[in-house]
Amino acid sequence: MSEPLTSTTSAVEPDTGVGHEAGGDVSGRRASLWADAWRELRHNPLFIVSAVLMLIFGVMAAFPQLFTSQDPYDCQLSNSLERPSSAHWFGYDILGCDYYTRVIYGARVSMTIGLVVTIFAVIIALILGSLAGYYGGTIDTVIARTTDIVFGLPFVLGAIVILSVVSTRNLFWVSVVLILLGWTTMTRLMRSSVLGVRDMDYVKAAKALGASDFRLVTRHILPNSIAPMIVYATISIGIIISAEATLSFLGVGLQLPAISWGLMISDAQTRLLTSPHLLFFPGVFLSLTVLSFILMGDALRDALDPKLR
């Protein structure tokens, strides 16, 4: 069985469990890469800031009622385009809807799409990348060429082309299209990580002892090759959120009556000079959300790569 990784080895070298102590671990307890990473993260300002932002936006998406008691679809045309005030912090949009409430509810769409697309893309990448990296040969060639074909289609352009022929562009269809186009980079990354691990001595030893391919991959190879995937997947959530906003802004993403930061920014582009608050507030929330995931990815990269310590 594979043992936890030590802080004195690389991410692909397992701990033998004999005579090893983690560098700097004064308690003398055996440490793992993940335990070392957590110790690094707890003292990393980037991780703390990004974690706080992610927590805020996550709670906002799951429980918007904690931030506002108003209905985002309760609109009065008499309030159309009113400026921010002490009573209504973000003012009103052109339909007379409370803009603060709609910005809060906009977090749900962005976070949902970002998480759902990334989770499914990671699953696809784990399966295809592991198969290609472990078996090689014909399987690797077929998966690699399929990945190249999909990767050759620009991400946003491909999404525009596909979504332009979809009659109902709702949360489901936008997520499906982004999943279809968003797994390629992670598959390549997973394949290269598995290739770097499959010929290690501890994998060969487990194979010589009769371990099945499934056990070798799940118990010995994946735990020692998944760290780069976790880093990229975290950053990918921010990329997907930004992509959804871009598609909605261009008019090929979500459709009304959906509440999306991208749709709000799109509606505000013609009123930038007269009602700048319509662009400012959803833009700030979108930027902070994307930034939080990028910062988290950078913090995880620094913590999970021993060479950067």
N, C-alpha and C positions, 0 to 999 in steps of 0.2 A: 504493500500500500504506500502511496506517496505521503510524505511527511510535510509539515508546514515549511515554508521558505524562511530562511534566516536573513537578518538584516545585513549580513556580511557577504551575501551572495547575490547574483543577478536574479531577475524575475523568472528565469528559466532553469535555475539550478536548485534542486530540492535539498532540504536539510536531511542529513543522515541520522540526526538525533543522537550521535555519539560524540561526546567531547566538544560540543558546539555551544557557544554562548553568544547571544546577540551583542554586537558592539554597543557599549554604553548601557547595557541592561544590568544595573548593579544588584538587582534582586536575584540574578542567577537563573531566572526562569527562561525556558526556551521561548524565543520570540518568533513570530511569523512576519512575512512581508506586510500582511494586512494590519497586524498590531503595530508595526513600525510606522506604517502609513497613517494610522489613526493618531499616533503620538505626534507626527509631523503636522497633521491637519489641525489638531487642536490649538496649535500655536501659530497657525498661518492666518494673517488678517484677511487674505483673499477668500479663504474658505469660510471664515466667520461671516463676513459681509455677504457673500453669495448665498450662504445657507439661510441667513435671516431674510434676504429678499425672496428666495425661493419659498420659504415657509409662508411669508406674507401673501405672495401671489397664489400659492397653493390653497391656503385657507380662503382667500378671496374667491377663487374659482369654485371651490367645493361648497362654501357657505356664504354666498354674497349677502344673505339676509343679516349677517353680523355687521356689515358695513353700511347698509342702507335698508330702510323699511319701505321704500317706495317701489312701485311697479314700473319697470323700465318701459312698458308699453302704455302707461297712463300719460297721455300727451294732451296738451291744450294749445291750440294754434294761437291763442291770444298771447302766449308766452314766447312765441317764436323769436329765436336769435337774441334773447335777452343776455346781457353780459353777466359774468360771475358776480355774486354778491354774498353777503354774510349768510343769507338764508339759503341760497343755492350756490355752493362753492364753485361749481364748474359752469354755471349758467344753463342755457337751454339750447337745443339744436333747432333746426329749421321747422321741425314739426311740433315744437313746443314740449319736447320730452326733457326731463331732468337729465342733464348731461353727466353729472356725477354718477347717477344710478346706472346709466348705460355704459359708462367706462368701467364701472365695477363689474357688471355682468359680462362685459367683453372679455374679461380674463378667463372665463369658463371655456369659451371656444378655443382660445389660443393655447391654453394649458392642455386641454383635452386632445386637440390635434397633435400638439408636440409630443405628448406622452404616448398616445396610441400609435402614431406613425413610427416613432423610434422603437417602441417595444416590438412591433411586428418586424421592422427592418432588422433588429438585432437577432430575432429568432431565425429569420431567413439567413442572415450572415453567419450565425453560429453553425447552422446545419450545412450550408453549402461550403463555407470556408473550411470547416473541419473535414468534410469529405474530400475536398480538393487537396488540402494540405496533407492529409494522412495517407490516402490511397495513391494520389498522383496518377500518372498514366492517362488512360482514356477519360476517366472521370474528371481529372483535373483539367484536361484539354477542353472538354465539353463545357464545364462550369466556367472556365476562364474565358472562352470565346463568347459565351452567353453574356457574361458580365461585361465584356468589352463592347458588345453590341448595345446594351442598355446604357453603359457609361458614355458611349459616343453621342447619345442624345442629350443636349444641354438640359439641365434640371428644370429651370423655370420655363424655358421654351417648350420642352416636352410636355410639361403640365398644362401650358396654355393650349397647345394643340389638342390634347386629349379632352380637356375640360370644355373646350369650345364646341364639342359635338355632344356633350352631355346636356340633356334637357333640364334636369333638376340638379343644380349644383348645391347640394346640402353638405352637412358635416360628414356623412358617410362617404359620398363620392369624392370629395376633396381628399379625405384621408386615404382612400383606396389608391387614388392616382399618385399621391406623394409616397405611399408605400412601394408601389410598383417602380418608382424612379429613385428611391432613396436607399436601397440596400447595397448598391454596388461597391461603394468605397469601403464600407464595413466588411464586406465579403473579402475583398482584397487584403484588408488589414488582418482579418482572422486567418486567412490562408497563409500569409507570410509568417504569422506568429506560430502557427502549428508546424510549419516547415522547420522553424528554428528549434522546436522542442522534440519532435518525433524521433530524432536520432540520438537523443541524450541517453546516457548509460542507464539511468534508472528506468526509462521506458523499455529499453532492450532487456533489462533484467526482469521486469514484470512480464514482458512477452515470453521470455524463456521459461518462466514459471507457469505458463499456461493461461495467462489473463486473456480474456476475449477482447476483440477490437473495441466493442462498446465500453468495456471497463477501462481499457487503456485510454480511450479518448476522454471519457467522462471523469475518471478518477485521477489520471496522471497528466494528460496533455492539456485539457481545458483549464484546470486551476492554475497552471503555470504559463498560460498564453492569453488569458482573457483580459489582463490588465489594460493593454492598449485599447481594446474594444470598449471597456468601461469609460475610459477617458474620452474617446471619440463620440460615444453614444451620448454622453452628457452634453458635449458641445453641440451635437446634432439636434438636440431638443430645441436649442435656441435657433439653429438654422431653419428647422421646420416651421417654427413659429413665425420667423421672419418671412419665409417663403409663402406661408398662408396669407400673411398681411399683404405681401406683394401681389399675389394673385387676386385677392379681393380688391386691392387698389386699382388693378388693371381691368377689373370688371369681369374676370373669368373665374373668380373664386366663389366664395359664399354669396348667396343672394338674400335679399330682404324677404321676410322680416327677421332674418338672423342678426344677432348683435355681434359685431366683430370690430376690433380696432382697425383692421384694414379697410372695412367698409366705411367706418367713421372718418378715417383720413381721406378716403376717396371723395366722400361728400363734402369735405372741408376744403378741398383744393381750389375750388372756384370762389371761396369766401375768405381767403387768407388775409386780405387787407382789411376787410370790414368786420370779420369775426374770427380773429386769430385763435381764440380759445378753442374753437372746434378742431383745430389741428394740433394745438399744443398739448392738451391733456392726454388724448389717446397716444400721441407720439411719445410722450415721456413714459407712459406706462409700458408701451411696447419696447422701447429702448432699454428700460430697466430690467424687464423680464428677460430679454435676449442677453443682456450683459450679465445677469446673474448666472445663467447657465455657462456662458463662456468663461467667466471667472472660476466657477466650480470646476470646469474641465481643466483649466490651467493649474488649479490647486491640486487636483487629483493626479495630474501628470507629474508634477514635482514630487508628490508624496510616494507614488507607486514606482518611480524609476530611481533605483538606488544610485545610479550614476550621477544624478542631479543633486545629490545630497552633499 
